């Protein structure tokens, strides 16, 4: 009987011991963290901030779940492992989305710079084509100073682009594009006036 | 029998004690930590990281600390774990996150209101600038500053439309400041120029009175209005559009400054055919004695180069009607208008050229 009681207590102790020693999914944690870090390296914070935030929140949730289970006698890491798998799988997509968005933005900036540069050249051509008399020159001098500001803005945007600053540059070059378009209108009107007799 | 009973009861008592003990062990702070994390997620959605950065950072730091200490506690043997300080950190994190969210929402609303108002005001200021000063030949530096400010303003408006209020504020505030500066410089320049209005008014009144008295024609040119008026016997009989020297604001100071002179002159010759480049012309006596005196004084003061000439050949001539100020300092009328004035005036007809017939307050709409 004494032996029976001892064995009973020993069995209970073993159950408790093994139940509380379920394995922490460390590989999954490390993998998910590495995936999140990869998304950060891909500048997800800059190009797809909401997606990165969701990813980080899930990662935090998984880590909290791990600690919750670690605090329990009968740990079960299934839920945490499942979240970590989701994080790992989605982090790649978030990184890819960031790369895509960055590429789109770069393309957009290059296109707008090309557009403004072409518009500037067109405007300069219009200035050159304007009547050679002093009246034409006088009317176009103010426009020339506007064109020089647009030209300087293109150069600034190109430098920013070369330095990898894409997010702030797009609005700047778009503003220059609008200005170049309005100068073209102004210029055409001024030339028409000088042609008028 | 007693011994047997003891060995049956012992495990039961032990299990009961252990169960009660385990049951009474401190519970893990999962609920509080989850609440803190959810609050941070909500704060994130409200862009607290951007618009309430310090509070948001505090919330995140407190959460990270809670997680850090929870991990440390979990390393300890189960009966030695304490979670109260972790709960406290998580609670503080949650409170900060809630506060960060509220503040972020307020800040966004405040940015929206303030920037929306500033954009409206600056748009209105630019409209005023265009209405009042667009045709004024400003120095290149001022013109460039104005264009740069306009570009920055457009950039700020694009950022505002994208709800990027921090960037928008940076652009809009700087652009607005620069636009105000340009506006003030322009306004002050005009105000200084229009200080001469009483004198201009007097000159024009005298010219009209003389015309009435002598029953003769008189020409008056209002530079700011871009008008040429013909009076006869003191009565206004014709008004024409006039185009001036491209630097038409201010008096003519020297040869080549492309300014139209201001003062009392008279027609010295009537030219037509091969004698004039621009259809028909009325040559005036620029420089008169007053111009010569001003020129000499300016030269003496070093306001103009010592090698500068005073200039001549200022005319009222044809070739105008282009809608811009383009001459080297002459007054240009359209050829049909030139025909009319040419036939109504004679050599000796007074020509009064003034900055404006109307005072500053009437000309400018601020």
Interface residues (C-beta under 8 A of the other chain):
Chain A: X1 X2 X4 X5 X8 X9 X12 X20 X53 X57 X60 X61 X63 X64 X67 X68 X70 X71 X72 X73 X134 X135 X136 X138 X139 X141 X142 X145 X146 X148 X149 X150 X153 X168 X171 X172 X174 X175 X176 X178 X179 X190 X193 X194 X196 X197
Chain B: X4 X7 X8 X10 X11 X14 X15 X22 X28 X30 X33 X34 X37 X40 X41 X44 X63 X67 X70 X71 X73 X74 X78 X81 X83 X137 X140 X143 X144 X147 X148 X150 X151 X152 X154 X155 X158 X159 X162 X167 X246 X258 X321 X322 X323 X324 X325 X326 X327 X328
